[in-house]
Amino acid sequence: MKVCIVGASGKLGKYMVQHALDRGYEVVGVCRERSVGKLDAFKGRITVIPGATNDREVIKKAVAGCDGVLTVLVPWGVHQYSSGTAQAVLDHARLGARLIFSCGWHITRDGQDVYSRTFKAAVKAVGWLARLVRAVDIDDQVEACRRVFASDTRWTVVRGSDLEEGESQGLPVWSRHVGDPILKSNMTRRVDFALFMVEALENDELIHEAPAIVGCRTPSALAHAAAVGPGHDR
Ligand SMILES: NC(=O)c1ccc[n+]([C@@H]2O[C@H](COP(=O)([O-])OP(=O)(O)OC[C@H]3O[C@@H](n4cnc5c(N)ncnc54)[C@H](OP(=O)(O)O)[C@@H]3O)[C@@H](O)[C@H]2O)c1
């Protein structure tokens, strides 16, 4: 399996590189020129293609011959960085490749997610502040996901809860809708978010799904497991 990791130098990206190497995959990483040094720990084990992730030529070169593409969608800047990145991946990945994208719970696929008042207020506040300083454009991440959902590629959009650092606790559990009791704890280890992304490459049940994930050892996940009994992980 040859995989491309778009946004490889970030925190999520580096964990994904490690998980992919652990599985014996051939890895191509894309990151900004200035961030290449952040991947020094993987020198000689991965191919790094420097460049902006919304540069179509960079993406075209990076995804060539890849069976899977893991894309970190980040709402940086106000120049369609996120939607440009998603579009380049959708257009240039080979037919039939597994495409996995990351985002947060704030993205909704079918409008059936139920958000707490605190969550909605936080997203609104971040969005407002971000537009003010022109550093982040959450609407563009929404647009990026809209394009993915509308595409006929073999996509999965993994929606992360709040994140924390720490040792792996295992594969997160997931649900189709924010608001489902299993997700109530709203916390996932970043290393396990990355694990879910990489595992999704070989899980065809996740094709055309937008799983909202939560750590498998969180109280809400454990309560759900106790309620449904052994052998059911969600
Ligand atoms: N943070 C959270 O609490 C949270 C919660 C839920 C979901 N998520 C999702 O998780 C994923 C990873 O998020 P993260 O917060 O953990 O970040 P991260 O993994 O550290 O990734 C940040 C990415 O953004 C790039 N970046 C930073 N500044 C940039 C700029 N000015 N222009 C272009 N690219 C820039 C970084 O590249 P360089 O290495 O080049 O700087 C890196 O690839 C995202 O899809 C996010 O939506 C995050």
The ligand as a Gaussian input file, in Angstrom:
#p B3LYP/6-31G(d) Opt

LIG

0 1
 N       -7.202000      20.998000      17.522000
 C       -8.333000      20.447000      17.907000
 O       -8.746000      20.498000      19.075000
 C       -9.183000      19.688000      16.918000
 C      -10.415000      19.190000      17.329000
 C      -11.175000      18.453000      16.429000
 C      -10.707000      18.217000      15.140000
 N       -9.505000      18.743000      14.756000
 C       -9.048000      18.459000      13.383000
 O       -7.827000      17.762000      13.480000
 C       -7.010000      18.055000      12.361000
 C       -5.640000      18.442000      12.850000
 O       -5.755000      19.576000      13.655000
 P       -4.688000      19.973000      14.771000
 O       -5.289000      21.149000      15.484000
 O       -4.322000      18.771000      15.542000
 O       -3.505000      20.544000      13.928000
 P       -2.164000      19.894000      13.400000
 O       -2.255000      18.430000      13.355000
 O       -1.047000      20.467000      14.155000
 O       -2.125000      20.395000      11.907000
 C       -2.032000      21.714000      11.563000
 C       -1.726000      21.734000      10.066000
 O       -1.928000      23.045000       9.581000
 C       -0.786000      23.483000       8.889000
 N       -0.653000      24.932000       9.052000
 C       -0.439000      25.626000      10.157000
 N       -0.417000      26.947000       9.902000
 C       -0.651000      27.078000       8.581000
 C       -0.761000      28.176000       7.696000
 N       -0.638000      29.441000       8.107000
 N       -0.990000      27.919000       6.392000
 C       -1.116000      26.666000       5.964000
 N       -1.037000      25.579000       6.746000
 C       -0.798000      25.789000       8.042000
 C        0.339000      22.747000       9.551000
 O        1.418000      22.691000       8.681000
 P        2.904000      23.068000       9.151000
 O        3.461000      21.833000       9.808000
 O        3.535000      23.421000       7.874000
 O        2.814000      24.233000      10.132000
 C       -0.298000      21.374000       9.772000
 O       -0.250000      20.586000       8.615000
 C       -7.753000      19.129000      11.568000
 O       -8.449000      18.539000      10.503000
 C       -8.737000      19.697000      12.573000
 O       -9.907000      20.209000      11.951000
 C       -8.725000      19.457000      15.624000

